[in-house]
C-alpha cells in the first residue's frame, strides 16, 4: 500500500513545474551564489554553492515529510532563481556574505546582520568529535562560515544531535552538564560512544552540504523507546539545523 500511494501521490516539485526541467539541466557545475526571488522580484533566500548544479538540483523535490514547513513555504513562493557565478568557493562565500547583509532575505537567518565573523570547525578524532568556534578559518578539518553569532547555535544543536546518535540509550539525561541549557565549552567534545569510523563520512558530509543524509542518519540512530519529550527535543534541533541550510532531511 505505501508503494501504491507513493506512485499515486508523488512528492511535489514546485520549482520544476515553475522553472522547467531544462533550467536544472543547464545549470553550471561551478561555484557561485543563487538568489531565490518571488513574484514581486523580492529576494527570498541567498545561498552559495561549490557546485551550483548539484546544490540547486537538491531543491527539485519538496517532500513534506522531510522538509520543514518554513522551507516548503519558501519553495512555493519562488518564481525565479538568479545565478551569479564566482571563480572559486571562497569568492562565492564572500559574495554570499555581502548579499546577505545588503538584502536581509526573509528566509535567511544567519549572516544577515553585521557581526564578528565566526567559523564552526569539525575535527573527527579516534575517540570523539570536536566542534570548535574560531574567528579565522582553519586550514585543517571541515568548517562552516562565516556564521556570526549563529555559529554558537549551530554548534549547540550539532553537539546535542551527535550525542543522541552516539548514546541513544542515555538520551538527554546522560548529556554532559549544561548541554540541555546551551552551556558548552569551546571546543566542544562529543564522545563517539557506539559510533564507529563510518560515522565520519556522514558528519563530514554535513559540513560539505549533505544535510539530508545527516538528518536521516540522526533519526535512524534514535532510541525507539525514547521518551516523547526527547524525540521532540531532537526534532526541534533538526529544525534548527534547517534554518542554516536551504535543504534538510
Secondary structure, DSSP 8 states (H G I E B T S, - for coil): -HHHHHHHS--B-HHHHHH-HHHHHT--SS-EEEEEE-TT--EEEEEEESSHHHHHHTTS-B-TTTS-HHHHHHHHH--EEEEEE-SSHHHHHHHHHHHHHHH--TT--TTSS-----EEEEEE-SSEEEEEEESS--SSSEEEE--TTHHHHHHHHHHHHHHHHH-TTTTGGGS-TTGGGT---SSEEEE-TT--TTHHHHHHHHHTT-HHHHHHHHHHHS-TT--HHHHHHHHHHHHHHHTTSS---
